[in-house]
């Protein structure tokens, strides 16, 4: 795993912590329960600041989402919940 999410529950932003650094950024895709893409982002961290914040998720409806993180050839998926 090259990243971990601080909490599986979010309101308006997601906090990620990178465990490895390289030149390639992390691409994030957030999908709803039907598999539709709701939001996409490219984030890049460094050794001084391993924590990344994905902002602007306050307009998404409440519910269950799948977060896909892609860094080079590596890919991670995890289930998240947006709540009040």
C-alpha positions as CSV (number, residue, x, y, z in Angstrom):
1,X,0.0,0.0,0.0
2,X,1.4,3.4,-1.0
3,X,-1.3,5.4,0.8
4,X,-3.8,5.2,3.6
5,X,-6.9,7.2,4.2
6,X,-7.1,8.9,7.6
7,X,-10.8,8.0,8.0
8,X,-13.3,5.9,6.0
9,X,-16.0,8.5,6.7
10,X,-15.8,11.9,5.2
11,X,-17.9,15.1,5.0
12,X,-16.3,17.6,2.6
13,X,-12.7,16.4,2.1
14,X,-10.5,13.3,2.3
15,X,-7.2,13.1,4.0
16,X,-4.6,10.7,2.6
17,X,-1.1,9.9,3.9
18,X,1.4,8.7,1.4
19,X,3.8,6.0,2.5
20,X,6.2,6.2,-0.4
21,X,7.3,9.0,-2.7
22,X,8.3,9.1,-6.3
23,X,8.0,11.5,-9.2
24,X,4.6,10.2,-10.2
25,X,1.5,11.8,-8.6
26,X,-1.3,9.9,-7.1
27,X,-4.5,9.9,-9.2
28,X,-7.7,9.6,-7.2
29,X,-11.1,8.5,-8.6
30,X,-14.2,8.6,-6.4
31,X,-17.1,6.5,-7.7
32,X,-20.7,6.2,-6.4
33,X,-22.5,2.9,-5.8
34,X,-23.5,2.6,-9.5
35,X,-19.8,2.9,-10.6
36,X,-20.2,6.4,-12.0
37,X,-17.2,8.8,-11.5
38,X,-18.2,11.6,-9.1
39,X,-14.8,13.2,-8.7
40,X,-11.2,12.9,-9.9
41,X,-8.0,14.5,-8.7
42,X,-4.2,14.3,-9.1
43,X,-2.3,14.8,-5.9
44,X,1.5,15.0,-5.2
45,X,3.2,14.8,-1.9
46,X,6.8,15.0,-0.7
47,X,8.8,13.8,2.2
48,X,8.2,16.9,4.2
49,X,4.5,16.7,3.8
50,X,3.2,13.2,3.3
51,X,-0.4,14.2,4.0
52,X,-2.6,15.1,1.1
53,X,-6.1,16.7,1.2
54,X,-8.7,16.1,-1.5
55,X,-11.1,19.1,-1.1
56,X,-14.3,20.0,-2.8
57,X,-16.4,16.9,-2.0
58,X,-19.1,18.8,-0.1
59,X,-21.4,18.8,-3.2
60,X,-21.6,15.0,-3.4
61,X,-24.7,13.4,-2.0
62,X,-24.5,11.3,1.2
63,X,-23.9,7.6,0.7
64,X,-21.3,4.9,0.0
65,X,-18.4,5.6,-2.5
66,X,-15.4,3.6,-3.8
67,X,-12.1,5.4,-3.7
68,X,-9.5,4.3,-6.4
69,X,-6.0,5.5,-5.9
70,X,-3.5,4.9,-8.8
71,X,0.2,5.5,-8.6
72,X,2.1,4.3,-11.6
73,X,1.4,0.6,-11.9
74,X,0.0,0.3,-8.3
75,X,-3.7,0.6,-7.6
76,X,-5.7,0.6,-4.4
77,X,-9.5,0.5,-3.8
78,X,-11.4,1.2,-0.7
79,X,-14.9,1.8,0.4
80,X,-15.8,5.2,2.0
81,X,-19.0,6.7,3.4
82,X,-20.0,10.3,3.1
83,X,-22.1,11.5,6.0
84,X,-23.5,14.6,7.6
